[in-house]
Amino acid sequence: MPRNPATTTDLFGAPAAGAAGGAAALPVHQPLAERLRPHTLGEVVGQQQVLGEGMPLRLAFESGRPHSCILWGPPGVGKTTIARLMADAFDAQFISISAVLGGVKDIREAVEKAQMARDSLLQQRTIVFVDEVHRFNKSQQDAFLPHVESGLFTFIGATTENPSFEVNSALLSRAAVYVLQSLTAEDLQRIVAKAQALGAVPPIEEDALERLIAYADGDARRLLNTLETLSITAEQAKVEVITDVWLLQVLGERMRRYDKGGEQFYDTISALHKSVRGSDPDAALYWLVRMLDGGADPRYMARRLIRMAWEDIGLADPRAMQITNEAAQTYERLGSPEGELALAQAVLYLAVAPKSNAGYNAYNQMRALVKSDSTRPVPMHLRNAPTRMMKDMDWGKGYRYAHDEEGAFAAGERYFPDGMDEQRLYQPVPRGLEIKIGDKLAQLRALNAAAREAAEPGVDPQPSAPGDTGSVPG
């Protein structure tokens, strides 16, 4: 694939001989995002954790030896740009495949083009870039393996999803994974400054710029597309300076109503959580919709709902965890706006479900206890004895296999370390399924007390424990 002479550059510096001055020389009719696309590593904004001096991806560029890799990060952080820069740096043919629109036919054509480039007089390398690689199924991903192994082309995949779950292990083992981060506010301000230096964007007041940065949410593509819309509209309306008021008038509901990382964001998620905990389904739904309407990431909302299910409902209604997990999976399948309905249904269920923080409290109390206590040895009867020597040393001796006991319960058996009082930190609440759990625990504790009294008459069968009231709360 011939390279565009207008974009030919050396590896880290200025345009090479014959280049027309980099981005500023590109046709003005091109989209702003394309006009501002970096042409050298030095022009890349952000991602210094992989592109900075001495960092792994930078070293790969400097070595002159391309290697297959997967670029994992949110939208608009430079995955495609970095792949194109690799092709330029290694003077390689660049073939781009969209996993959303492509298939095996596109893979086959890429293989043919790579073979032609390799067998040509120039013996040119090829980089095959697969955008949204997680959308290819297993057989489609497997189709790359023999050609990656043979060195026919260098494979670069881009994904917004965790490659550990979405990319085949065989392909993953043959590619380095580089994690890209959302751009910071300072990174986005630099991009705005570059656009203004091109004369592509009119002056922007500070308040309007802050709102734009918050709306972009670390996504350079979203920022540049919004700037282009504003620029065109401002030219038509003969607006010389973009103010915050005019910005809201032009973009309206597209703009965020709060800063994603600011106090208002956390106040709103707090209101949602407390409405769920307070069993008010309508208020909970209101705050969920407010956040989605304001631009909150639905995946973040799904994670928070799952947390609410475990913290505020717990074993009082285990279906809450199941429903919130399934709502999160539904959103992954459907996306917005259809998948948001599943999140709304989950919020309603969480709000009306019986509440219990018993498991949450017990976990936190046990963490504090373990942190403050010494490291006690495991009692001999609870130890594993896989070898004859261990058995001869009495490891596991005296252990009672619960399934061999009446009711599959070894009454009187002790499971805490020797010398440690039994703890009663989990106190089921009298709501939902935990009513039955509390009754069950009370029955088992009564059996333990009777068995221990029979084994050691006159000895307190149940040492006192912190938080133990002697009965299930009612």
C-alpha positions as CSV (number, residue, x, y, z in Angstrom):
1,M,0.0,0.0,0.0
2,P,1.6,3.3,-1.1
3,R,2.2,5.8,1.6
4,N,0.8,9.4,1.3
5,P,3.7,11.7,0.7
6,A,2.0,14.4,2.6
7,T,2.2,12.4,5.7
8,T,5.6,10.8,5.4
9,T,7.8,11.6,8.4
10,D,10.9,10.4,10.2
11,L,10.3,8.3,13.3
12,F,10.1,10.9,16.0
13,G,10.7,14.3,14.3
14,A,9.6,16.7,11.7
15,P,8.1,15.8,8.2
16,A,10.6,14.1,5.9
17,A,11.8,15.6,2.7
18,G,8.9,16.3,0.4
19,A,6.3,16.4,3.2
20,A,4.1,19.4,3.2
21,G,4.3,20.4,6.8
22,G,2.4,17.6,8.6
23,A,-1.2,18.1,9.8
24,A,-1.5,21.7,8.8
25,A,-1.0,20.8,5.1
26,L,-3.8,18.3,5.1
27,P,-7.0,19.2,3.1
28,V,-9.3,21.4,5.1
29,H,-12.3,19.3,4.0
30,Q,-11.0,16.4,6.0
31,P,-12.7,15.8,9.3
32,L,-10.9,17.6,12.2
33,A,-10.1,14.3,13.9
34,E,-8.2,13.2,10.8
35,R,-6.5,16.5,10.3
36,L,-5.2,16.4,13.9
37,R,-4.2,12.7,13.8
38,P,-0.5,12.5,15.0
39,H,2.1,11.7,12.4
40,T,5.0,11.0,14.8
41,L,5.2,9.5,18.2
42,G,6.2,13.0,19.5
43,E,2.8,14.3,18.5
44,V,0.8,11.6,20.4
45,V,-1.0,13.1,23.3
46,G,-1.1,10.9,26.5
47,Q,-0.3,7.2,26.8
48,Q,3.2,8.0,28.2
49,Q,2.9,4.8,30.3
50,V,3.6,2.9,27.1
51,L,5.0,5.5,24.7
52,G,7.3,7.5,27.0
53,E,11.1,7.3,27.0
54,G,12.1,3.8,28.0
55,M,8.6,2.4,27.9
56,P,7.8,-0.9,26.2
57,L,5.9,0.3,23.1
58,R,8.4,3.1,22.5
59,L,11.2,0.6,22.7
60,A,9.5,-1.5,20.1
61,F,9.3,1.5,17.7
62,E,13.0,2.3,18.3
63,S,14.1,-1.3,17.8
64,G,12.8,-1.4,14.2
65,R,11.3,-4.8,14.9
66,P,7.5,-4.8,14.9
67,H,5.7,-7.4,17.1
68,S,2.1,-8.5,17.3
69,C,0.2,-6.8,20.1
70,I,-3.2,-5.9,21.4
71,L,-4.1,-2.3,22.3
72,W,-6.6,-2.3,25.1
73,G,-8.3,0.8,26.2
74,P,-11.5,3.0,26.1
75,P,-12.7,4.7,22.9
76,G,-10.8,7.7,21.5
77,V,-7.5,7.2,23.2
78,G,-5.3,6.5,20.2
79,K,-5.4,2.8,19.4
80,T,-5.8,3.3,15.6
81,T,-3.3,6.1,15.6
82,I,-0.6,4.0,17.3
83,A,-1.2,1.2,14.8
84,R,-0.8,3.5,11.9
85,L,2.3,5.0,13.4
86,M,3.8,1.5,13.6
87,A,3.1,0.9,10.0
88,D,4.8,4.2,9.1
89,A,7.8,3.6,11.4
90,F,8.4,0.1,9.9
91,D,7.6,1.2,6.3
92,A,4.9,-1.5,6.4
93,Q,1.8,-2.0,4.4
94,F,-1.2,-1.1,6.6
95,I,-4.4,-3.2,6.3
96,S,-7.3,-2.3,8.5
97,I,-10.2,-4.7,9.2
98,S,-13.3,-3.8,11.2
99,A,-14.4,-6.8,13.3
100,V,-17.9,-5.1,13.4
101,L,-18.3,-5.2,9.6
102,G,-15.7,-7.7,8.4
103,G,-15.4,-11.5,8.4
104,V,-13.4,-14.4,7.1
105,K,-13.4,-12.9,3.5
106,D,-11.6,-9.8,4.8
107,I,-9.1,-11.9,6.6
108,R,-8.4,-14.0,3.4
109,E,-8.0,-10.8,1.4
110,A,-5.5,-9.4,4.0
111,V,-3.5,-12.6,3.8
112,E,-3.3,-12.4,0.0
113,K,-2.2,-8.7,0.1
114,A,0.4,-9.6,2.7
115,Q,1.8,-12.4,0.5
116,M,2.0,-10.1,-2.5
117,A,3.8,-7.4,-0.4
118,R,6.3,-10.0,0.9
119,D,6.9,-11.5,-2.5
120,S,7.4,-8.2,-4.2
121,L,10.7,-6.7,-5.1
122,L,10.5,-4.5,-2.0
123,Q,9.7,-7.4,0.3
124,Q,7.5,-5.0,2.3
125,R,6.2,-5.9,5.7
126,T,2.5,-5.9,6.5
127,I,0.6,-4.8,9.6
128,V,-2.9,-6.1,9.9
129,F,-4.9,-4.0,12.2
130,V,-8.2,-5.4,13.6
131,D,-10.4,-2.8,15.2
132,E,-12.8,-4.1,17.9
133,V,-11.1,-7.5,17.7
134,H,-13.3,-8.8,20.6
135,R,-16.2,-8.9,18.2
136,F,-14.6,-11.6,16.1
137,N,-15.6,-15.1,17.1
138,K,-13.2,-17.9,18.0
139,S,-12.9,-19.3,14.5
140,Q,-12.3,-15.9,13.0
141,Q,-9.6,-15.1,15.6
142,D,-8.0,-18.5,15.0
143,A,-7.7,-17.7,11.3
144,F,-4.9,-15.2,12.1
145,L,-2.8,-17.7,14.1
146,P,-0.8,-19.5,11.3
147,H,0.1,-16.3,9.6
148,V,1.2,-14.6,12.8
149,E,3.3,-17.6,13.6
150,S,4.9,-17.7,10.2
151,G,5.6,-14.0,10.3
152,L,3.6,-13.2,7.2
153,F,2.2,-10.2,8.9
154,T,2.3,-8.4,12.3
155,F,-1.1,-8.5,14.0
156,I,-2.4,-5.6,16.0
157,G,-5.8,-5.8,17.6
158,A,-7.7,-3.0,19.2
159,T,-10.3,-3.6,21.9
160,T,-12.3,-1.8,24.5
161,E,-12.9,-5.1,26.3
162,N,-10.7,-7.1,28.6
163,P,-8.6,-9.3,26.2
164,S,-8.3,-11.9,28.9
165,F,-12.0,-12.7,28.4
166,E,-12.6,-11.6,24.8
167,V,-9.5,-12.8,22.9
168,N,-8.6,-16.4,22.3
169,S,-5.8,-17.6,24.6
170,A,-3.8,-18.9,21.6
171,L,-3.9,-15.5,19.9
172,L,-3.3,-13.7,23.2
173,S,-0.2,-15.8,23.9
174,R,1.3,-14.6,20.7
175,A,0.7,-10.9,21.3
176,A,1.8,-8.4,23.8
177,V,-1.0,-6.5,25.6
178,Y,-0.6,-2.7,26.0
179,V,-3.1,-1.0,28.3
180,L,-4.1,2.5,27.1
181,Q,-5.7,5.0,29.5
182,S,-8.4,7.6,29.1
183,L,-6.9,11.0,28.3
184,T,-6.6,13.4,31.1
185,A,-8.2,16.9,31.2
186,E,-4.7,18.3,30.5
187,D,-4.3,16.0,27.5
188,L,-7.7,17.1,26.1
189,Q,-6.8,20.8,26.6
190,R,-3.6,20.2,24.5
191,I,-5.8,18.8,21.7
192,V,-8.1,21.8,21.8
193,A,-5.0,24.1,21.7
194,K,-3.8,22.2,18.6
195,A,-7.1,22.6,16.9
196,Q,-7.1,26.3,17.7
197,A,-3.5,26.6,16.3
198,L,-4.8,25.3,13.0
199,G,-7.5,28.0,13.0
200,A,-10.1,25.2,13.0
201,V,-11.8,26.4,16.2
202,P,-12.7,29.9,17.5
203,P,-11.7,31.1,21.0
204,I,-13.5,29.3,23.8
205,E,-14.3,30.8,27.2
206,E,-12.9,28.9,30.3
207,D,-16.3,27.7,31.5
208,A,-17.2,26.4,28.1
209,L,-13.9,24.6,27.8
210,E,-14.3,22.9,31.1
211,R,-17.7,21.7,30.1
212,L,-16.4,20.4,26.8
213,I,-13.5,18.6,28.6
214,A,-16.0,16.9,31.0
215,Y,-18.3,16.0,28.1
216,A,-15.4,14.4,26.2
217,D,-14.7,12.1,29.2
218,G,-11.2,11.2,28.1
219,D,-12.2,10.5,24.5
220,A,-10.3,12.6,22.0
221,R,-12.5,11.6,19.1
222,R,-15.6,12.7,20.9
223,L,-13.9,16.0,21.8
224,L,-12.8,16.7,18.2
225,N,-16.2,15.8,16.7
226,T,-17.9,18.1,19.1
227,L,-15.3,20.9,18.3
228,E,-16.0,20.5,14.6
229,T,-19.7,20.7,15.1
230,L,-19.2,23.9,17.2
231,S,-16.9,25.4,14.7
232,I,-19.3,24.9,11.8
233,T,-22.2,26.2,13.8
234,A,-20.3,29.2,15.0
235,E,-19.2,30.1,11.5
236,Q,-22.8,30.0,10.3
237,A,-24.1,32.0,13.3
238,K,-21.2,34.4,13.1
239,V,-20.2,33.7,16.7
240,E,-16.7,34.8,17.4
241,V,-16.3,33.4,20.9
242,I,-17.8,30.1,22.2
243,T,-19.4,30.9,25.6
244,D,-20.9,28.4,28.0
245,V,-24.4,29.7,27.5
246,W,-24.1,29.4,23.7
247,L,-22.5,26.0,24.0
248,L,-25.5,24.7,25.9
249,Q,-27.9,26.3,23.4
250,V,-26.2,24.6,20.5
251,L,-25.6,21.1,22.0
252,G,-28.4,21.0,24.5
253,E,-29.1,17.5,25.8
254,R,-25.9,16.2,24.3
255,M,-23.9,17.9,27.0
256,R,-23.2,16.4,30.4
257,R,-25.2,17.9,33.3
258,Y,-22.3,17.2,35.7
259,D,-18.6,16.6,35.8
260,K,-18.1,12.8,35.7
261,G,-15.2,13.1,38.1
262,G,-16.6,15.9,40.3
263,E,-18.6,16.2,43.5
264,Q,-22.0,16.3,41.7
265,F,-21.3,13.0,40.1
266,Y,-20.6,11.3,43.5
267,D,-23.5,13.1,45.1
268,T,-25.8,11.7,42.4
269,I,-24.6,8.1,42.7
270,S,-24.9,8.5,46.5
271,A,-28.6,9.5,46.1
272,L,-29.2,6.5,43.9
273,H,-27.6,4.1,46.4
274,K,-29.5,5.6,49.3
275,S,-32.8,5.4,47.4
276,V,-32.2,1.7,46.8
277,R,-31.3,1.1,50.4
278,G,-34.3,3.1,51.5
279,S,-36.6,0.9,49.3
280,D,-38.0,3.8,47.2
281,P,-38.2,2.3,43.6
282,D,-39.4,5.6,42.0
283,A,-36.6,7.7,43.5
284,A,-34.0,5.1,42.7
285,L,-35.2,5.0,39.1
286,Y,-35.2,8.8,38.9
287,W,-31.5,9.0,40.0
288,L,-30.5,6.2,37.6
289,V,-32.1,8.0,34.6
290,R,-30.6,11.3,35.7
291,M,-27.2,9.7,35.6
292,L,-27.7,8.0,32.3
293,D,-29.2,11.1,30.8
294,G,-26.2,13.1,32.1
295,G,-23.7,10.8,30.3
296,A,-22.7,8.3,33.0
297,D,-21.2,5.1,31.6
298,P,-23.9,2.4,31.8
299,R,-21.2,-0.2,32.6
300,Y,-20.1,1.8,35.6
301,M,-23.8,2.0,36.7
302,A,-24.1,-1.8,36.3
303,R,-21.0,-2.3,38.5
304,R,-22.5,0.0,41.2
305,L,-25.8,-1.9,41.1
306,I,-24.0,-5.2,41.6
307,R,-22.3,-3.7,44.6
308,M,-25.6,-2.5,46.1
309,A,-27.0,-6.0,45.7
310,W,-24.2,-7.5,47.7
311,E,-23.9,-4.7,50.3
312,D,-27.6,-3.9,51.1
313,I,-29.6,-7.0,50.2
314,G,-27.2,-9.9,50.5
315,L,-28.7,-13.2,51.5
316,A,-32.0,-11.7,52.3
317,D,-32.7,-12.2,48.6
318,P,-29.9,-13.9,46.6
319,R,-31.9,-13.3,43.4
320,A,-30.9,-9.6,43.6
321,M,-27.3,-10.6,42.8
322,Q,-28.4,-12.8,39.9
323,I,-30.7,-10.1,38.4
324,T,-28.1,-7.4,38.6
325,N,-25.4,-9.6,37.0
326,E,-27.9,-10.6,34.2
327,A,-28.8,-6.9,33.7
328,A,-25.1,-6.1,33.2
329,Q,-24.7,-9.0,30.7
330,T,-27.8,-7.8,28.9
331,Y,-26.4,-4.4,28.5
332,E,-23.1,-5.8,27.1
333,R,-25.2,-7.7,24.5
334,L,-27.6,-4.8,23.6
335,G,-25.7,-1.7,24.4
336,S,-27.5,1.7,24.6
337,P,-30.3,2.6,24.7
338,E,-31.9,-0.9,24.6
339,G,-29.7,-2.4,27.3
340,E,-30.4,0.5,29.7
341,L,-33.9,-1.0,30.3
342,A,-32.3,-4.0,31.9
343,L,-30.4,-1.7,34.3
344,A,-33.7,0.1,35.1
345,Q,-35.5,-3.2,35.9
346,A,-32.6,-4.2,38.1
347,V,-32.8,-0.9,40.1
348,L,-36.5,-1.4,40.7
349,Y,-35.9,-5.0,41.9
350,L,-33.1,-3.9,44.3
351,A,-35.3,-1.1,45.7
352,V,-38.2,-3.4,46.5
353,A,-36.1,-6.4,47.7
354,P,-35.8,-7.2,51.4
355,K,-32.7,-5.5,52.8
356,S,-29.8,-7.0,54.9
357,N,-26.3,-5.7,55.5
358,A,-25.6,-8.7,57.8
359,G,-23.1,-10.3,55.4
360,Y,-21.5,-6.9,54.7
361,N,-21.1,-6.2,58.4
362,A,-19.8,-9.7,59.2
363,Y,-17.2,-9.5,56.5
364,N,-15.9,-6.1,57.7
365,Q,-15.8,-7.2,61.3
366,M,-14.0,-10.4,60.4
367,R,-11.4,-8.5,58.4
368,A,-10.7,-6.2,61.3
369,L,-10.4,-9.3,63.7
370,V,-8.0,-11.1,61.4
371,K,-5.9,-8.0,60.9
372,S,-5.6,-7.4,64.7
373,D,-5.2,-11.1,65.7
374,S,-2.1,-13.3,65.5
375,T,-1.6,-16.0,62.8
376,R,-3.0,-19.0,64.5
377,P,-2.1,-22.5,63.3
378,V,-4.8,-24.7,61.7
379,P,-6.1,-27.3,64.2
380,M,-4.7,-30.8,63.5
381,H,-8.1,-32.4,62.8
382,L,-8.8,-29.8,60.0
383,R,-5.4,-30.1,58.2
384,N,-5.1,-31.8,54.9
385,A,-3.0,-35.0,54.9
386,P,-2.2,-36.0,51.3
387,T,0.9,-38.0,52.2
388,R,1.6,-41.0,54.5
389,M,4.1,-39.0,56.6
390,M,1.4,-36.3,57.3
391,K,-1.0,-39.0,58.4
392,D,1.6,-40.5,60.7
393,M,2.0,-37.1,62.2
394,D,-1.7,-37.0,63.0
395,W,-2.7,-34.4,60.4
396,G,-6.4,-34.7,59.8
397,K,-6.8,-37.2,62.7
398,G,-10.2,-37.0,64.4
399,Y,-11.9,-35.1,61.6
400,R,-15.6,-35.9,61.4
401,Y,-16.9,-36.1,57.8
402,A,-20.2,-34.1,58.1
403,H,-21.9,-36.2,55.3
404,D,-21.5,-39.3,57.5
405,E,-23.3,-37.7,60.4
406,E,-27.0,-37.4,61.0
407,G,-28.5,-34.5,59.0
408,A,-25.0,-34.0,57.4
409,F,-24.0,-32.0,60.5
410,A,-21.2,-33.0,62.9
411,A,-22.8,-31.7,66.1
412,G,-20.2,-30.3,68.5
413,E,-17.3,-30.1,66.1
414,R,-15.1,-27.1,66.3
415,Y,-13.7,-25.2,63.2
416,F,-12.0,-22.2,64.7
417,P,-8.3,-22.3,65.7
418,D,-7.5,-23.9,69.0
419,G,-7.7,-21.4,71.9
420,M,-9.8,-19.0,69.9
421,D,-13.4,-18.2,71.0
422,E,-16.0,-19.0,68.3
423,Q,-17.1,-15.9,66.6
424,R,-20.8,-15.0,65.9
425,L,-20.3,-12.0,63.6
426,Y,-22.9,-13.0,61.0
427,Q,-26.3,-12.1,62.5
428,P,-29.1,-12.7,59.9
429,V,-31.8,-10.1,59.9
430,P,-35.5,-11.0,60.2
431,R,-36.3,-10.2,56.6
432,G,-36.5,-12.2,53.4
433,L,-34.5,-15.5,53.1
434,E,-32.4,-14.5,56.2
435,I,-35.4,-15.4,58.4
436,K,-34.9,-19.0,57.4
437,I,-31.2,-18.7,57.6
438,G,-31.4,-17.4,61.1
439,D,-33.8,-20.2,62.1
440,K,-31.4,-22.8,60.6
441,L,-28.4,-21.3,62.4
442,A,-30.3,-21.3,65.7
443,Q,-31.1,-25.0,65.3
444,L,-27.5,-25.9,64.5
445,R,-26.1,-23.9,67.4
446,A,-28.6,-25.7,69.7
447,L,-27.3,-29.1,68.4
448,N,-23.7,-28.0,69.0
449,A,-24.5,-26.9,72.6
450,A,-26.2,-30.2,73.4
451,A,-23.3,-32.2,71.9
452,R,-20.7,-30.3,73.8
453,E,-22.6,-30.4,77.1
454,A,-22.8,-34.2,76.7
455,A,-19.1,-34.5,75.9
456,E,-18.0,-32.2,78.7
457,P,-20.6,-31.9,81.5
458,G,-20.4,-28.8,83.5
459,V,-18.4,-26.9,80.8
460,D,-19.9,-23.9,79.1
461,P,-20.8,-25.4,75.7
462,Q,-20.5,-22.1,73.9
463,P,-17.8,-19.6,74.8
464,S,-19.1,-16.0,74.5
465,A,-18.2,-14.3,71.3
466,P,-18.2,-10.6,70.3
467,G,-21.6,-9.5,69.0
468,D,-23.3,-12.8,70.1
469,T,-26.7,-12.1,71.5
470,G,-27.4,-15.8,72.0
471,S,-30.2,-15.8,69.5
472,V,-31.1,-14.6,66.1
473,P,-32.2,-11.0,66.1
474,G,-35.9,-10.6,65.8
